[in-house]
């Protein structure tokens, strides 16, 4: 027999049914409409894939790529009509490194209207590179579990995203005058591993980015989502409180002076990151090959290629897999196969912020331009990978006094 409280609740729900049913229907319709218009707009835009061919020598460090990323930072969408009637979203980009049978190449994917801006930014910082629009290298790749082997994962951060990963500044790549052989470039382990792949193997790394900012109605949000830097002050205070190594008098607040040098450097790194432009980001990695070429150690190779960007006192990047850890969770392999096909499709669509694969299996996190330039930049002579695609000769202008 139902209790009086349950009966009263059901009675109130019945009386208010026109209100809550109407509100629920409106919310479902609104969400469906926004998603439909966004997917329609994204499909109508098309895309371009730019391959960046590197010269023999890159004389500029990751700081140059940070300037490029500053130049394509665009947090503005448009008007309310653009958002709700056209489905327009903030522009997003994909920074990609791919190894096709050991040939390592750099790409940038974008909406077509950003092509000229990206080219101009790249040529301004790297005058000797060549930028070409090319066919999408992912289109002809399909996953068949009977004939193909595949390793794939998305990522998340080890700690809250107010903590930065280890960047090129921490590696000293912002300093001038060092000899190339003395530099330690954190991107080289990934490039070297990619260069070891054989014919029939492919490995792709994709860094999806979209300008981060406070979100509200213009982003089709009923409830405001604050920008990431709103929690920085509280996080620093919490860090100081949790990290204090000396006993404090009752009522006394912890201070920077009570921390170790490493702990102080952590706070300085957090504060430095606030002066950089923030992006929502998602890093994906994928290795695929025919079964006769498949290397079972590829998972370890991919994961270990991101280890150098992490630090115990700062942050790090960790893989997020399908969530299937034991054979009895998927003894026929259907769920794993479905996950791999979906991730491959998400990679091809460059989808994570909007559209079909929005927030699928792993939510985006915030990386600033300094962190992104550490993960994706053009290496100098420190990268000796023989299969890294380089332009064979340096370009030079013709002499001005040549006869016509």
C-alpha positions as CSV (number, residue, x, y, z in Angstrom):
1,X,0.0,0.0,0.0
2,X,1.3,3.4,-1.0
3,X,2.3,5.8,1.8
4,X,0.6,9.2,2.2
5,X,3.7,11.1,1.0
6,X,3.9,9.1,-2.2
7,X,0.2,9.6,-2.9
8,X,0.6,13.4,-2.3
9,X,3.6,13.5,-4.6
10,X,1.7,11.7,-7.4
11,X,-1.3,14.0,-6.9
12,X,0.9,17.1,-7.2
13,X,2.7,15.6,-10.3
14,X,-0.7,15.0,-11.9
15,X,-1.9,18.6,-11.2
16,X,1.4,20.1,-12.5
17,X,1.6,17.7,-15.4
18,X,0.8,20.3,-18.1
19,X,3.7,22.4,-16.8
20,X,6.5,19.8,-16.4
21,X,5.5,17.8,-19.5
22,X,5.4,21.0,-21.6
23,X,8.9,22.0,-20.2
24,X,10.4,18.6,-20.8
25,X,9.0,18.5,-24.4
26,X,10.3,21.9,-25.1
27,X,13.8,21.0,-23.8
28,X,13.9,17.8,-25.9
29,X,12.7,19.7,-29.0
30,X,15.2,22.5,-28.4
31,X,18.1,20.1,-28.0
32,X,17.1,18.1,-31.1
33,X,16.7,21.2,-33.2
34,X,20.1,22.6,-32.2
35,X,21.9,19.3,-32.9
36,X,20.2,18.9,-36.2
37,X,21.0,22.5,-37.4
38,X,24.6,22.2,-36.2
39,X,25.1,18.9,-38.1
40,X,23.5,20.5,-41.2
41,X,25.7,23.6,-41.0
42,X,28.9,21.5,-40.4
43,X,28.1,19.3,-43.4
44,X,27.5,22.3,-45.6
45,X,30.9,23.8,-44.8
46,X,33.1,21.1,-46.1
47,X,36.8,21.0,-45.0
48,X,40.4,21.3,-46.2
49,X,43.4,19.3,-45.2
50,X,46.8,21.1,-45.5
51,X,50.0,19.2,-45.5
52,X,53.1,21.1,-44.3
53,X,56.3,20.0,-45.9
54,X,59.3,20.9,-43.8
55,X,62.7,22.1,-45.0
56,X,66.0,20.4,-43.9
57,X,66.5,23.0,-41.2
58,X,63.9,24.6,-38.9
59,X,65.5,27.5,-37.2
60,X,62.5,28.5,-35.0
61,X,61.4,26.7,-31.9
62,X,57.9,25.8,-30.6
63,X,57.3,29.5,-29.8
64,X,56.7,30.1,-33.5
65,X,53.9,27.6,-33.5
66,X,52.5,29.3,-30.4
67,X,52.3,32.5,-32.5
68,X,50.5,30.6,-35.3
69,X,47.9,29.2,-32.7
70,X,47.4,32.7,-31.3
71,X,46.5,33.8,-34.9
72,X,43.7,31.3,-35.4
73,X,42.1,31.7,-31.9
74,X,38.5,32.6,-32.6
75,X,36.0,32.5,-29.7
76,X,33.2,34.4,-31.6
77,X,30.3,32.5,-33.2
78,X,28.1,35.2,-34.6
79,X,24.5,36.3,-33.8
80,X,21.7,34.4,-32.1
81,X,20.2,34.0,-35.6
82,X,23.4,32.4,-36.8
83,X,23.4,29.9,-33.8
84,X,19.7,29.0,-33.7
85,X,18.6,29.2,-37.3
86,X,21.8,28.3,-39.2
87,X,23.4,26.1,-36.6
88,X,26.7,27.9,-36.7
89,X,29.4,26.9,-34.2
90,X,32.9,28.2,-33.2
91,X,35.5,27.3,-35.8
92,X,37.6,24.3,-34.8
93,X,40.9,22.8,-36.1
94,X,42.8,19.6,-36.1
95,X,46.6,19.4,-35.7
96,X,47.7,16.1,-37.0
97,X,50.8,14.0,-37.3
98,X,50.5,10.8,-39.4
99,X,52.9,8.0,-40.3
100,X,51.9,6.1,-43.4
101,X,54.2,3.1,-43.6
102,X,56.9,5.0,-41.7
103,X,56.6,8.2,-43.7
104,X,55.9,10.9,-41.1
105,X,53.9,13.9,-42.2
106,X,52.4,17.0,-40.6
107,X,48.8,18.2,-41.4
108,X,46.4,20.9,-40.3
109,X,42.6,20.3,-40.9
110,X,40.2,23.2,-40.9
111,X,37.0,24.7,-42.4
112,X,37.7,26.1,-45.9
113,X,37.3,29.7,-45.0
114,X,40.4,29.4,-42.7
115,X,42.7,28.1,-45.3
116,X,44.3,31.4,-46.4
117,X,44.7,32.6,-42.8
118,X,46.5,29.3,-41.7
119,X,48.8,29.5,-44.7
120,X,49.6,33.1,-44.0
121,X,50.4,32.4,-40.3
122,X,52.5,29.5,-41.2
123,X,54.6,31.3,-43.9
124,X,55.0,34.2,-41.5
125,X,56.7,32.1,-38.9
126,X,58.2,29.4,-41.1
127,X,59.2,31.0,-44.4
128,X,60.8,27.9,-45.8
129,X,58.0,25.5,-45.4
130,X,55.6,24.4,-48.2
131,X,51.8,24.2,-47.5
132,X,49.7,22.2,-49.9
133,X,46.1,21.2,-49.9
134,X,45.9,17.4,-50.2
135,X,43.4,14.6,-50.2
136,X,42.4,13.2,-46.8
137,X,44.7,10.3,-45.9
138,X,42.0,8.8,-43.7
139,X,39.3,8.3,-46.4
140,X,40.6,5.0,-47.8
141,X,41.1,3.4,-44.4
142,X,38.4,1.0,-43.1
143,X,38.4,-1.3,-40.1
144,X,37.5,-5.0,-40.6
145,X,38.3,-7.0,-37.5
146,X,38.7,-10.2,-39.6
147,X,41.6,-8.7,-41.6
148,X,42.8,-5.7,-39.6
149,X,44.3,-5.0,-36.3
150,X,43.7,-1.7,-34.5
151,X,44.7,0.2,-31.4
152,X,43.0,3.5,-30.6
153,X,42.3,5.7,-27.7
154,X,41.2,9.2,-26.7
155,X,42.7,11.0,-23.8
156,X,42.1,13.0,-20.6
157,X,44.3,14.9,-18.2
158,X,45.7,13.3,-15.1
159,X,44.8,16.3,-12.9
160,X,42.4,19.3,-13.2
161,X,43.2,21.3,-16.3
162,X,44.3,24.4,-14.3
163,X,47.5,22.4,-13.9
164,X,49.6,22.7,-17.2
165,X,51.5,19.8,-18.8
166,X,55.3,20.1,-19.1
167,X,55.9,22.6,-21.9
168,X,58.7,23.6,-24.3
169,X,59.7,26.3,-21.8
170,X,60.3,23.7,-19.1
171,X,62.5,21.9,-21.7
172,X,64.4,25.1,-22.3
173,X,63.4,25.4,-26.0
174,X,62.6,29.0,-25.6
175,X,66.2,29.9,-25.0
176,X,68.5,31.1,-27.9
177,X,72.0,30.1,-28.5
178,X,72.0,26.4,-27.6
179,X,73.4,24.0,-30.1
180,X,70.9,21.7,-31.8
181,X,72.5,18.6,-30.3
182,X,72.1,20.1,-26.8
183,X,68.4,20.6,-27.1
184,X,65.8,18.2,-25.8
185,X,62.7,18.3,-27.9
186,X,59.7,16.4,-26.3
187,X,58.1,15.7,-29.7
188,X,61.0,13.6,-31.0
189,X,60.1,10.3,-29.2
190,X,56.7,10.4,-31.0
191,X,58.3,11.1,-34.3
192,X,61.0,8.4,-33.8
193,X,58.4,5.8,-32.9
194,X,56.3,6.7,-35.9
195,X,59.3,6.5,-38.1
196,X,59.8,2.8,-37.1
197,X,56.6,1.7,-38.7
198,X,56.8,-0.6,-41.7
199,X,54.9,-0.8,-45.0
200,X,51.3,-1.7,-44.3
201,X,51.2,0.1,-40.9
202,X,49.7,3.5,-40.1
203,X,49.7,5.6,-37.0
204,X,47.8,8.9,-36.6
205,X,47.8,11.5,-33.8
206,X,45.1,14.1,-33.9
207,X,44.9,17.2,-31.6
208,X,41.4,18.7,-31.9
209,X,41.2,22.4,-30.8
210,X,38.5,25.0,-30.4
211,X,38.8,28.4,-28.7
212,X,37.7,28.1,-25.1
213,X,35.6,30.7,-23.4
214,X,32.6,31.2,-21.0
215,X,29.5,29.7,-22.6
216,X,25.9,30.8,-22.4
217,X,22.9,31.3,-24.6
218,X,25.0,32.1,-27.6
219,X,26.3,28.6,-27.3
220,X,22.8,27.1,-27.0
221,X,23.3,26.7,-23.2
222,X,20.4,27.4,-20.8
223,X,22.8,27.3,-17.9
224,X,26.1,29.3,-18.0
225,X,29.4,27.4,-18.1
226,X,32.2,29.5,-16.6
227,X,35.6,29.8,-18.2
228,X,38.3,27.5,-16.8
229,X,40.3,30.3,-15.2
230,X,37.5,31.1,-12.7
231,X,38.6,28.3,-10.5
232,X,42.4,29.0,-10.7
233,X,42.6,31.2,-7.5
234,X,40.7,28.6,-5.4
235,X,42.8,25.8,-6.8
236,X,46.0,27.6,-5.9
237,X,44.8,28.2,-2.4
238,X,43.8,24.6,-2.0
239,X,47.2,23.5,-3.4
240,X,49.0,25.7,-0.9
241,X,46.9,24.5,2.0
242,X,47.4,20.8,1.0
243,X,51.1,21.2,0.3
244,X,52.3,23.2,3.3
245,X,55.2,21.3,4.9
246,X,55.4,23.3,8.2
247,X,52.9,23.2,11.1
248,X,50.9,26.4,11.1
249,X,49.6,28.3,14.1
250,X,45.9,28.1,14.6
251,X,44.1,30.7,12.4
252,X,47.2,31.4,10.4
253,X,46.8,31.1,6.6
254,X,49.4,29.1,4.6
255,X,51.9,31.1,2.5
256,X,54.1,30.6,-0.5
257,X,57.1,30.7,1.9
258,X,55.9,27.6,3.6
259,X,56.2,25.6,0.4
260,X,59.2,23.7,-1.1
261,X,60.9,25.0,-4.3
262,X,59.1,22.4,-6.4
263,X,55.7,23.4,-5.0
264,X,56.5,27.0,-5.7
265,X,57.4,26.2,-9.2
266,X,54.1,24.4,-9.7
267,X,52.2,27.5,-8.7
268,X,54.4,29.7,-10.9
269,X,53.6,27.3,-13.9
270,X,49.8,27.6,-13.1
271,X,50.0,31.4,-13.0
272,X,52.1,31.5,-16.2
273,X,49.5,29.5,-18.0
274,X,46.8,32.1,-17.3
275,X,48.5,34.6,-19.6
276,X,48.1,32.2,-22.6
277,X,45.1,31.8,-24.8
278,X,43.1,28.7,-23.9
279,X,41.7,26.1,-26.2
280,X,39.3,23.2,-25.6
281,X,41.3,20.2,-26.8
282,X,41.1,16.5,-27.4
283,X,44.1,14.3,-28.3
284,X,43.3,11.1,-30.2
285,X,45.8,8.4,-31.2
286,X,45.3,5.5,-33.6
287,X,47.3,2.6,-35.0
288,X,46.0,0.3,-37.7
289,X,47.5,-2.4,-39.9
290,X,46.6,-5.6,-41.7
291,X,46.9,-8.5,-39.4
292,X,50.0,-9.8,-41.0
293,X,51.7,-6.5,-40.4
294,X,50.1,-5.7,-37.0
295,X,52.5,-5.0,-34.1
296,X,51.0,-5.9,-30.7
297,X,53.4,-3.4,-29.0
298,X,51.9,-0.5,-30.8
299,X,49.7,0.4,-27.8
300,X,52.8,0.8,-25.6
301,X,54.6,2.8,-28.3
302,X,51.7,5.3,-28.6
303,X,51.2,5.7,-24.9
304,X,54.9,6.1,-24.0
305,X,55.2,8.8,-26.7
306,X,53.1,11.1,-24.5
307,X,54.9,10.3,-21.2
308,X,57.5,13.0,-21.6
309,X,54.8,15.7,-21.5
310,X,53.8,14.8,-18.0
311,X,55.3,15.7,-14.6
312,X,54.4,14.5,-11.1
313,X,54.1,18.1,-9.8
314,X,52.3,19.4,-12.9
315,X,49.9,17.5,-15.2
316,X,50.0,14.8,-17.8
317,X,48.0,13.1,-20.6
318,X,46.6,9.7,-20.1
319,X,44.7,7.4,-22.5
320,X,40.9,6.7,-22.3
321,X,40.0,3.4,-23.8
322,X,36.7,1.6,-24.5
323,X,36.1,0.8,-20.8
324,X,36.2,-3.0,-21.5
325,X,38.9,-4.4,-19.3
326,X,38.1,-8.1,-19.1
327,X,37.2,-10.8,-21.8
328,X,33.9,-11.7,-20.2
329,X,32.7,-8.1,-20.6
330,X,32.8,-8.6,-24.4
331,X,33.6,-12.2,-25.1
332,X,32.5,-12.0,-28.8
333,X,34.4,-8.8,-29.3
334,X,31.4,-6.8,-30.6
335,X,31.7,-3.9,-28.2
336,X,35.4,-3.4,-28.9
337,X,34.8,-3.6,-32.7
338,X,32.0,-1.0,-32.4
339,X,34.2,1.3,-30.3
340,X,37.1,1.1,-32.8
341,X,34.8,1.8,-35.8
342,X,33.3,4.8,-34.0
343,X,36.6,6.2,-33.0
344,X,37.9,5.8,-36.6
345,X,34.8,7.6,-37.9
346,X,35.1,10.4,-35.3
347,X,38.7,10.8,-36.4
348,X,37.7,11.1,-40.0
349,X,35.0,13.6,-39.2
350,X,37.2,15.6,-36.9
351,X,34.3,15.5,-34.5
352,X,34.5,16.0,-30.7
353,X,33.1,19.5,-29.9
354,X,30.0,19.3,-32.0
355,X,28.1,17.0,-34.3
356,X,27.7,13.2,-34.1
357,X,30.6,12.6,-31.6
358,X,30.2,15.5,-29.3
359,X,31.8,14.6,-25.9
360,X,31.8,10.9,-26.9
361,X,33.6,8.6,-24.5
362,X,35.8,11.4,-23.2
363,X,35.2,15.1,-22.6
364,X,37.5,17.8,-24.0
365,X,39.8,19.6,-21.6
366,X,41.7,22.9,-21.7
367,X,45.2,23.3,-23.1
368,X,46.7,26.8,-23.7
369,X,48.7,27.8,-26.8
370,X,52.0,27.0,-25.0
371,X,50.9,23.5,-24.2
372,X,49.6,22.9,-27.7
373,X,52.8,24.2,-29.3
374,X,54.7,21.7,-27.2
375,X,52.5,18.8,-28.5
376,X,52.5,20.0,-32.1
377,X,55.4,21.9,-33.7
378,X,57.9,21.5,-36.5
379,X,61.1,19.9,-35.1
380,X,64.6,21.2,-35.9
381,X,67.8,19.1,-36.4
382,X,67.2,17.4,-33.1
383,X,64.7,15.1,-34.8
384,X,66.8,12.8,-36.9
385,X,64.0,10.5,-38.0
386,X,65.1,9.5,-41.5
387,X,61.5,9.0,-42.7
388,X,60.3,12.4,-41.6
389,X,59.2,14.1,-44.8
390,X,61.5,17.1,-45.6
391,X,61.9,19.4,-48.6
392,X,65.2,18.3,-50.3
393,X,66.5,21.7,-51.1
394,X,66.2,25.3,-49.8
395,X,64.3,27.8,-51.8
396,X,66.0,31.1,-52.9
397,X,64.9,34.1,-54.9
398,X,66.3,34.5,-58.4
399,X,69.0,37.2,-58.8
400,X,67.6,40.7,-59.6
401,X,70.0,41.3,-62.5
402,X,69.0,38.2,-64.6
403,X,68.4,39.2,-68.3
404,X,64.8,39.0,-69.4
